[in-house]
């Protein structure tokens, strides 16, 4: 996919590194192309992938992967891909009846500020 990235990291695109954890983080620049590169690389080579997305949805990654020649839906069906939408699950914690119970019990403090 990205020949220069593969060369820089000394990767063979036909045989990606096995039994390695790849962690990508960025604070000032958008490095999402690396996420798409590695996700597609491993799926196309039939590796099992556990992917924790903290910024974009599954739909976003699926659309990009489709354009790059990988089928995430098929990978999920084959149990080749475990895709965790971190922000969705994080939001579910705060939008459930449990969070309401915590507020009502006083276990969770709320603060409202009104600025005039």
The 8 nearest C-alpha neighbors of each residue, nearest first, counted from 0:
[[1, 2, 36, 40, 67, 12, 5, 39],
 [2, 0, 4, 3, 5, 36, 6, 12],
 [1, 3, 5, 4, 0, 6, 12, 7],
 [4, 2, 6, 5, 1, 7, 8, 0],
 [5, 3, 7, 1, 6, 2, 8, 10],
 [4, 6, 10, 2, 8, 3, 7, 9],
 [7, 5, 9, 3, 4, 8, 2, 10],
 [6, 8, 4, 9, 5, 3, 10, 2],
 [7, 9, 5, 6, 10, 4, 3, 11],
 [10, 8, 6, 7, 5, 11, 4, 3],
 [11, 9, 5, 8, 12, 6, 15, 16],
 [10, 12, 14, 13, 15, 5, 9, 6],
 [13, 11, 14, 15, 10, 40, 5, 0],
 [12, 14, 11, 15, 44, 40, 10, 43],
 [13, 15, 11, 12, 16, 44, 10, 17],
 [16, 14, 12, 11, 17, 10, 13, 41],
 [17, 15, 19, 14, 18, 10, 11, 41],
 [16, 18, 19, 15, 14, 46, 20, 41],
 [19, 17, 16, 20, 15, 21, 46, 47],
 [20, 18, 17, 21, 16, 15, 22, 48],
 [19, 21, 22, 18, 17, 16, 49, 23],
 [20, 22, 19, 23, 37, 34, 16, 18],
 [21, 23, 20, 24, 34, 19, 51, 33],
 [24, 22, 21, 25, 34, 33, 30, 31],
 [25, 23, 22, 26, 30, 31, 29, 34],
 [26, 24, 28, 27, 30, 29, 23, 31],
 [25, 27, 28, 24, 29, 30, 23, 31],
 [26, 28, 25, 29, 30, 24, 31, 23],
 [29, 27, 25, 26, 30, 31, 24, 32],
 [28, 30, 31, 25, 27, 32, 26, 24],
 [29, 31, 32, 33, 28, 25, 34, 24],
 [30, 32, 34, 33, 29, 35, 36, 25],
 [31, 33, 35, 30, 34, 36, 29, 37],
 [34, 32, 36, 31, 35, 30, 37, 23],
 [35, 33, 31, 36, 32, 37, 38, 23],
 [34, 36, 32, 38, 33, 37, 39, 31],
 [35, 37, 33, 39, 34, 38, 40, 32],
 [38, 36, 40, 39, 34, 35, 41, 33],
 [37, 39, 35, 41, 40, 36, 34, 42],
 [38, 40, 42, 36, 37, 41, 69, 43],
 [41, 39, 37, 43, 38, 42, 36, 44],
 [40, 42, 44, 46, 43, 38, 39, 37],
 [41, 43, 45, 39, 44, 40, 46, 38],
 [44, 42, 40, 45, 41, 39, 69, 46],
 [43, 45, 41, 42, 46, 40, 13, 14],
 [46, 44, 42, 43, 41, 47, 79, 74],
 [47, 45, 41, 44, 42, 48, 79, 43],
 [46, 48, 79, 80, 45, 49, 42, 41],
 [49, 47, 80, 50, 81, 79, 46, 41],
 [48, 50, 81, 80, 82, 51, 47, 83],
 [49, 51, 82, 83, 48, 81, 52, 80],
 [52, 50, 83, 82, 85, 84, 53, 49],
 [53, 51, 84, 85, 54, 83, 55, 50],
 [52, 54, 85, 86, 55, 51, 84, 56],
 [53, 55, 52, 56, 86, 85, 84, 51],
 [56, 54, 59, 52, 53, 57, 60, 84],
 [57, 55, 58, 59, 84, 60, 54, 52],
 [56, 58, 60, 59, 61, 55, 84, 82],
 [59, 57, 61, 56, 60, 62, 55, 63],
 [58, 60, 62, 56, 57, 61, 55, 63],
 [59, 61, 57, 63, 62, 58, 64, 56],
 [60, 62, 58, 64, 59, 63, 71, 57],
 [63, 61, 65, 59, 60, 64, 58, 66],
 [62, 64, 66, 60, 65, 61, 67, 59],
 [65, 63, 67, 69, 61, 66, 62, 60],
 [66, 64, 68, 69, 62, 67, 63, 70],
 [65, 67, 63, 64, 68, 62, 69, 61],
 [68, 66, 64, 65, 69, 63, 39, 0],
 [67, 69, 65, 66, 64, 70, 39, 43],
 [70, 68, 64, 65, 39, 43, 67, 71],
 [69, 71, 73, 72, 65, 74, 64, 68],
 [72, 70, 74, 73, 61, 75, 69, 64],
 [73, 71, 75, 74, 70, 76, 61, 80],
 [72, 74, 76, 71, 75, 70, 77, 79],
 [73, 75, 71, 79, 77, 80, 72, 76],
 [76, 74, 80, 78, 72, 73, 77, 79],
 [75, 77, 73, 78, 74, 72, 79, 80],
 [76, 78, 74, 79, 75, 73, 80, 72],
 [79, 77, 75, 76, 80, 74, 81, 47],
 [78, 80, 47, 74, 77, 75, 48, 46],
 [81, 79, 75, 48, 74, 78, 47, 49],
 [80, 82, 49, 50, 48, 75, 83, 79],
 [81, 83, 50, 49, 80, 51, 84, 57],
 [82, 84, 51, 85, 50, 52, 81, 49],
 [85, 83, 52, 87, 86, 51, 56, 88],
 [84, 86, 53, 88, 87, 52, 83, 89],
 [85, 87, 89, 88, 53, 84, 90, 54],
 [88, 86, 90, 84, 89, 85, 91, 56],
 [89, 87, 91, 85, 90, 86, 84, 92],
 [88, 90, 86, 87, 92, 91, 85, 93],
 [91, 89, 87, 92, 88, 93, 86, 94],
 [90, 92, 88, 94, 93, 89, 95, 87],
 [93, 91, 90, 89, 94, 95, 88, 98],
 [92, 94, 90, 91, 98, 95, 89, 97],
 [93, 95, 91, 92, 90, 98, 96, 99],
 [96, 94, 97, 98, 93, 92, 91, 99],
 [95, 97, 99, 98, 100, 94, 93, 101],
 [98, 96, 100, 95, 99, 101, 92, 93],
 [97, 99, 101, 100, 96, 93, 95, 102],
 [100, 98, 96, 102, 97, 101, 103, 95],
 [99, 101, 97, 103, 98, 102, 104, 96],
 [102, 100, 106, 98, 104, 107, 99, 103],
 [101, 103, 107, 105, 99, 100, 104, 106],
 [102, 104, 100, 105, 101, 99, 106, 107],
 [105, 103, 101, 106, 102, 100, 107, 99],
 [104, 106, 102, 107, 103, 101, 108, 100],
 [107, 105, 101, 104, 102, 108, 103, 100],
 [108, 106, 102, 101, 105, 109, 104, 103],
 [107, 109, 105, 106, 102, 110, 101, 103],
 [108, 110, 107, 111, 102, 105, 106, 112],
 [111, 109, 112, 108, 113, 107, 102, 105],
 [112, 110, 113, 109, 114, 108, 115, 102],
 [111, 113, 114, 110, 115, 109, 108, 107],
 [112, 114, 115, 111, 110, 109, 108, 102],
 [115, 113, 112, 111, 110, 109, 108, 107],
 [114, 113, 112, 111, 110, 109, 108, 102]]
